[in-house]
Amino acid sequence: MENDDSQVALSNAVIVGFKPLVMIGVPAFNVEKSISRVVLVAKKHADCVVVCDDGSTDLTAEIAEHLGADVIRHEQNLGYGAAIKSLLRHARKLKADVLVTLDGDGQHDPREVPTLLKPILDGSADVVIGSRFVDKSLAWIMPWYRRAGVKFITKLSNNGSTAGGVKDAQSGFRAYSRKALDALNVSENGMGVSAEILFSSRREGLKVCEVPASCSYGGEVKTSTHNPVRHGVDVVASIVRLMVEEKPLVLLGLPGLGCLAVGALFGIWMLQIYTLEHQIMTNVALAAIGFEMIGFFCLSTAIMLYAISRLARRLKSG
């Protein structure tokens, strides 16, 4: 109820002319060539710009600090998700009304920040995604392999969450309301944090919307600070884990029961062979034992995860 009241209060404050506190958070790793433009343009659209330097070995932090940004330093490279978590914590510490995150490599245009702010400020959304696929003409700027990868990951995210339906689950250009900042609880340190936020938004009943946003992939801008293959594997692994945590009885329990049933069939077949020929077929016996072990492991893991998730929800609600 307090979060809902704060969202209404924010909308009312905008109506009467009160300027909400807007923080722009920039996760950054070795982006000294682009961070200056990002910070200078971002400062025009926010009350404060905070750069999380994730263990850079170049002058990223020094340049950002010299240009007036607050800098959070990680002593070593912890990952994109760790930088996002630090920015979320800092926004809560500042009691920011809105947090906007955008990458430090220059892919996102800070001039588009007002587009992301609008749904937050008018109270129609708690999480706003700057999507590269809302305006289809913008999507074709993206390299084909990235476009295919993002679409696959987005489809996987949507299938794993009833809060799905988004077109760009991997965009790092996002805005969060005070309600979202208070509600979101994320643990991923890697690139899977973007998908985890969508899962968390579903659990917390947050309103998610998308607005069109451009993305630069050429010129002097680095296309990415991450290996795309490693990025994709990291994200897919995170989504699978999140899906299993969300629905353990469906995604582990049912396959476990299926394996137990198949193991039982192999066991019956083995007994039939033994009855007729008085010998044990090793391959059939091993198949029966293997399927039974896998089934038991999946089913017991599903039950434990389900019990843990129910206990966590009770503790949170209590």
N, C-alpha and C positions, 0 to 999 in steps of 0.2 A: 504493500500500500504506500509506503514511504517513497519508493522508486517511482510509482505512478504519479504521486503528488509532485515529485520533483520535476517530472517531465512536463506536467501541466503548468507548473510554475515557470519553467523555462520558456514555454510557448507564450504564456501571459507576459513574461518579462520582455520578450521580443516585441510584443504588440505595443506595450507602453513605452518602448524606446530604450529599455535597459540593455546594454551590450553584454552578452554572455562571454565568459572566459573561454577562448578558443586556443587550444594548444596544437601545434603541428609537430608530430614526432617522426623522426627520420632514422630508420635503421641503416647503418653505414659500415662498410668494410672495404678499405683500400679504394676509396673513390675520390682521391684528392683532385682529380681533373674536373669533376662535375659538382662537387659539394658546394662550391662557392655560389654558383648560379642557383642551385636548389635553395640554399639558405636565404640569399638575398631576395628572391622572388617570394618565397614562403613567408618572410617577415611582413610582407605587405598585406597578408590575409589572415594573420593570427596575432594574438596578444603575446605569445612566446613560441619560439622554435627550439625544440630539444632534439639534439642529435645523439643517438646511442652509438658510440664508436665500439664496434665489436672486435676489439683486438687488432686494429689496423696496424700495419707496419710502415705506413707512409705518413703523410702530413694531414690526413683527413681530420683528425681531432683538432689540431692546431689551427687549421684554416677555419673550421666551423666556429671555434671559440673566438678567433680574431674578428670574425664578422658579426659577432653578437649573439650567437646561439649558445644555449646552455648545453653542456656536453656531459653525458653519462659515459664513463669508460669501463669497458670490460678488459681486464688484464690480458686475457687470451681470447681467441676466437671461439665463442660458445655456440654460434649458430643464429640463423635469422629469427627463429622462434624465441630464443633467449633475449634478443634485442627487443622484440615486440613486447615480451613480458615486462622488461625493464621500463619501457615507455608507458605501458598500461599502469604500472605501479606509480610512476612519476606523475601521470595525469591524475590519479586518485589522490596522491599527496598534495598536488596543487589545487585540488577540488575544481578541476576544469569542468566546464559545462559540456564541452565537445572536444574530442580528440580526433585529429585527422592524421593518418599515417600515409607516408609516401616514400618510395625508395630513394636512396641517395645517389644512385647511378645515373640520374637524369632521365629515366624512362618516362616518369610521370611529370605532367606539367602543373606546377603549383598554381598557375593562373586559373585552373579549373576547380580549385578548392571551394569557391562559393557555390558551385553546382552540387557538390556533395553536402555542403552545409544546409542547403535549403530544406530537404526533407526532415532533417533533425530539428531545425529551428521551428518549422511549422507543426511539429509533433506527429508527423505521419510515419516516421521510421525511427528505430533505435540503432540500426546498423545500416549504413549506406555503402554500397560497393561501386567503385568507379569501374564499370565494365567495358571491356574491349569488344564485346559482342552484341551490345544493345543496338548500336549503330553498325550494321554489317559492313559498311564501307570502310570503317576503321579496322575491322578484323583482318582485312587482307594485307595490311601493312606488316603484320606479324609474320616472321619466317614460318614456312609451312609446317616444319617439324614441331615448332612450338605451338602452333595453332592446333595441330592434331593432338599433341600431348595435353594441352589445357582442356580441350573438349572431352578427351577420355577421362581425365581426372574429375572434371565437372560432372560428367554423367555418373561416375562412380560415387561422388559425393552426394548427388541428388538421390540416387537409389538408396543410399544409406541413411537418408534423413528426410523426414516428412516436412522439414522446413526447406527442402530443396526447391528446385524450380529456378535456381539462379543460372545465369548463362556464363558466368566467369567466376568459378570458385577459387581461382588462384591469384586474382588481382590483389596486389598489396596496397592499392590506393583505396583507402576506406575511411569512413567517419563513424564515430561512436558517440552516442548520447551519454549523459551522466548515468542514466538507468543502465545502459549496457556496460559502462565502466564498472559499476558496482556489482553487476550480476555475473559478468564473464569470469570463468575460472579455467585457465589453460595451463597445460603442463609441457607441451611439445617444445623442444629446443631447436628442432630443425624446420625444414620448409613445410612440414605438415601442419604447422600452426594455423595456416589460413583455413584449412579444412576443419581443424578442431574448433575454431571460433564459430563456424557455421553449425557444427554439432551442438556446441554449448549454447548458441543462440536458440536452437530448437528446444533444448531442455528447459531453458529459462523463459520461453514464450516471448522472445524479443521479435519485434517487427523488422524484417529485412527487406530492403529494396535495392534496385540497381539504377544507376544513371549512366549515360554514355560518357566515356572518357577516352582520350587519345593516349597513345603510347609510342615512344620513339625508339627505333631499333637501328638507326643508321647514323652516319656522320661521325661526330666525335664522341657520341654517347656509347658507352660499353653496352653490348647487348645483354650481358648478364655477368654477375660476379660468381655464378655457380655453374658447374658442369651440368648440362641439361639432362644427361642420362642419370647421373647421381641424384639430381633434383627430383626426377620423375620417380625413381625407385624409392626414395625417401618419402615422398608424398603418398604414393600408393600403399606402402607399408603402414604408414600412419593411419590412412583411411580404413584399411582392413582392420587394424587394431581397434580403432574407434567404433567401427561397425560391430565388431565382436563384443566390445564392452556394452554397446547399446542394446544388442539383441543376442545375448549368449545362448539362450535356449533354442532360438531359431537357427543361428549360424553355426553353433557347435553341437547343441543337443540333438537336433534332428539328424545331422550326418552321423553322430555317434550312435544313435539308435539304428540307423541304416547299416553301419558297419557291424553292429552286434547281430543284426538279422542275417547279413551275408555270412558272418562267421559261423552262425548257427547252421546255415544251409550247408556250408563246407563240412561242418562237424557231422551232420546227418549223412552226408555223402560218404564221408570217411567210414562211419559205422556200417553203412550198407556194404561197402567194399570189403570191410573186415568180416562181416557176416557171411558173405558169399565166397570169399577167397582166402579168409583167415590170414590176411596180411595187412599191414598198415601202409597206406600210400603216403610217403613222406611229404610230397609236395602238397597234397590235399590237407594233411594235418598241419603243416606250417601255415598254409593259407588260413585255416580255421583259427589257429592261435593268433596269427597276426591281426586279422580283422577284429577278433574279440578284444585284443589289447588296445588297438586304436580306438575302437568304439567305447571301451570303458574309460580310456583317458579323456576322450572328447566329452563324454557325458558327465564325468565327474568334474571336469574343468568348467563346463557350462553351469552346473549347479552351484559351484563355488563362486563363480563370477556373478551369477544372478543374486546369490545371497549377499555378497559384498556390496553390489550396487543398491540393493534394497536397504541394507543397513546404512549406507552412506546417505541415501535420500532421507531416511528417518532422522538421522543425526542432524542433517542440514535443516529439515523442516522443524525439528525440535529446538 
